[in-house]
């Protein structure tokens, strides 16, 4: 029961101090003109990385299959 009251007190204190934190959020986030570009570049890399990895793995497996087919043809 003590844990419940501790969590309840923490939640209430967060609700009480949230408006001050939200009103002054730009001071802590350091939003500049470069921020949208950094977000864009991060998302571009995050979205394109699986496609790049997929192309590399496809190419690697295609090369391996060609080597196996050549080895079978020589026997």
C-alpha positions in Angstrom: 0.0 0.0 0.0 3.0 2.3 0.7 4.1 1.8 -2.9 0.7 2.8 -4.2 0.7 6.1 -2.2 4.3 6.8 -3.4 3.3 6.4 -7.0 0.2 8.4 -6.5 2.2 11.3 -5.0 4.7 11.1 -7.9 1.9 11.2 -10.4 0.2 14.2 -8.7 3.5 16.1 -8.5 4.1 15.5 -12.2 0.6 16.9 -13.0 1.2 19.9 -10.9 4.6 20.8 -12.4 3.8 19.8 -16.0 2.5 23.3 -17.2 5.7 25.0 -16.2 7.8 22.5 -18.0 5.6 22.7 -21.1 5.6 26.5 -21.2 9.4 26.6 -21.2 10.2 23.5 -23.3 12.1 25.4 -26.0 14.8 26.4 -23.5 15.6 22.8 -22.8 15.2 21.4 -26.3 17.5 23.9 -28.0 15.4 24.0 -31.2 17.3 25.8 -34.0 16.9 26.1 -37.7 19.0 22.9 -38.1 16.6 20.7 -36.1 14.2 19.9 -39.0 17.1 18.9 -41.2 18.6 16.7 -38.5 15.2 15.0 -38.0 14.9 14.5 -41.8 18.4 13.0 -42.1 17.8 10.7 -39.2 14.5 9.5 -40.5 15.9 9.1 -44.0 18.7 6.9 -42.7 16.3 4.9 -40.5 13.9 4.2 -43.3 16.5 3.5 -46.0 18.8 1.3 -43.9 16.5 -1.9 -44.2 16.4 -1.4 -48.0 20.1 -1.1 -48.3 20.7 -4.1 -46.1 18.1 -6.1 -48.2 19.9 -5.2 -51.4 23.3 -6.2 -49.9 22.0 -9.5 -48.7 20.2 -10.2 -52.0 23.4 -9.5 -54.0 25.5 -11.6 -51.6 23.2 -14.6 -51.9 22.9 -14.2 -55.7 26.7 -14.4 -55.9 26.8 -17.5 -53.7 24.2 -19.2 -55.9 26.2 -18.4 -59.0 29.3 -19.9 -57.4 27.3 -23.0 -56.4 25.9 -23.4 -59.9 29.3 -23.0 -61.4 30.7 -25.7 -59.1 27.9 -28.1 -60.0 28.4 -27.5 -63.7 32.1 -28.4 -63.4 31.5 -31.9 -61.8 
